[in-house]
Amino acid sequence: MKLGMLDAVIMAVYLVAVAVIGFWAGRREKKTTRDYFLAGSRLPWYAVGLSMVASSISTEQFIGEVGFAYTYGLAVANWEWLIFPALTMLIWVFTPFFIRLHVTTMPEFLERRYGPGSRTILALLTILSYAAVNLALVLYSGGLALNQIFGIPLFAGVLLLAVVTSAYTLYGGLSSVAWTDAFQCVLLLLGGILVFVLGVLRVEGGWQAIVGTGDRAHLMLPADHPELPWTSMLVLALVTNVWYYCTNQYINQRCLGAKNEWHAKMGMLFCGVLGLVLALAVSFPGMIAYALNPNLEDPNTAYPYLVTTLVPVSLQGLLLAALVSAIMSTISALINSTATVFTIDIYQRFLNKDAAQERLIRVGRYAGLTVMIVALVCVPLVGMWRHIFAYCQEVWVLLAGPTVAVFLVGVLWRRASSTAATITMATSFPLMLIPYLEQVYHFLPIPLLVFGGVVFVFCVVLMVGVSLVTAPVVREESLGMHWSFAMLKLPPALAAANSAWYRRVGFWWLVLGSVYAVIYAVFW
């Protein structure tokens, strides 16, 4: 596509609007780290939900997931629709701990439960994975999208987005991130749905032609499927997604910044509602591209193919703004979360325990800028994968096993020990290398996504086994860190204020679960 004057105007207006929202939202004086990193705990439920979705969606979906769906069909929609078990775990098990204990980071939660060892490992792992995997993928796929669709030089486009996003993110902290995310989420969903609608109108044969036949038409594929067997979807639902939504700093930071526990939980449910629509924007376009042209050489070009084939000139600027929204919202979330973890879990603990609040905020800004530079260096790693969407999934699933085991066993079993948590978390570092080695040597007898399930089971066994032969945690801070059925209820004051049926978290959780159940009953 050749960008015209109208496209340039739309893009300029968009960038100015995002910058204005970002600097306006972050205009409050930030005297404490909680103000800067957690928006002073002032986020309402709709900002939490919109920001969670915007942070999780980037060009890895618009380019990578669409390409994945082009190759494999409807089963790829599981990445958007199979989030309900993880959201359930987050709402009913973990959120009461996170909100009532006023934690700032996920590593801090681990220290309260186990001690300093597991906290340090998770902090280092978070910073490393965000730079080498998350941010590198966003920059690579974002540059690829802007270059292939609009002819924007890859480096110039990515550099512009990085500069603009970093400016308001480092200035305003989570307040800027959350409110710009809310604006960008609406725009990126509109852009995705636009391509979906135009594709449905173009494909001859309608819905049936888009969904296709055979394995392409089902959410769950046979156990012997070479890439996406139903067993890998089970791992996705119970391991990767639980890690992503329940233990992941850059997703959970929105929940930690909510006004209260009710707003946090309702924000998560709103995220689940948006997930129903999200598949239409980032999975179904891949199936539409296959219905229009099943002979593309590179599946990662499926979305650019759709855009250049379907979108009229008058709407190209809007689509560019939507793609840029996807890139910027994720970059801002990752920068802010990395800065939070480095400042709170590394700098304040090991380098300057008595640092003033203003100093900590300044360090957070430097940390965010540094991780962006490191991510640029790691961008070439993404090119090792045929499907760029598979890059993050195959790395994440092995990172997920140890972390989910430590979090879950810790809150559900009092006997879990600090030594067990430290040893289990330490396995993450060698596990992180396996996906890269597999790309070169192909030594695993089963798909990596299924292997991730084996790793999770091993980590649970390791946690239990080591805990049984080591001393249990007896620290005062770990008291009250064990889940009970009483935690299903909101604190009394919040429960009284939200007692009407239409304000009850349980009611909307049942409604959302029923909708997802119907979807799987129809498309299983």
RAZITA-V137004 format. One line per field, one symbol per residue. ss: DSSP state (~ for helix, > for strand, _ for the rest). A space follows every 50 residues. Layout:
ss=???
//
This chain:
ss=____~~~~~~~~~~~~~~~~~~~~~_______~~~~~~~~~_>_~~~~~~ ~~~~~~__~~~~~~~~~~~~~~~~~~~~~~~__~~~~~~~~~~~~~~~~~ _____~~~~~~~~__~~~~~~~~~~~~~~~~~~~~~~~~~~~~~~~~~~~ ___~~~~~~~~~~~~~~~~~~~_~~~~~~~~~~~~~~~~~~~~~~~~~~~ ~~___~~~~~~__~~~~____________~~~~~~~~~~~~~~~~~__~~ ~~~~~~_>__~~~~~~~~~~~~~~~~~~~~~~_~~~~~~~~~______~~ ~~~~~~~~~~__~~~~~~~~~~~~~~~~~~~~~~~~~~~~~~~~~~~~~~ ~_____~~~~~~~~~~~~~~~~~~~~~~~~~~~~___~~~~~~~~~~~~~ ~~~~~~~~~~~~_____~~~~~~~~~~~~~~~~~~~~~~~~______~~~ ~~~~~~~~~~~~~~~~~~~______~~~______~~~~___~~~~~~___ ~~~_~~~~~~~~~~~~~~~~~~~_
//
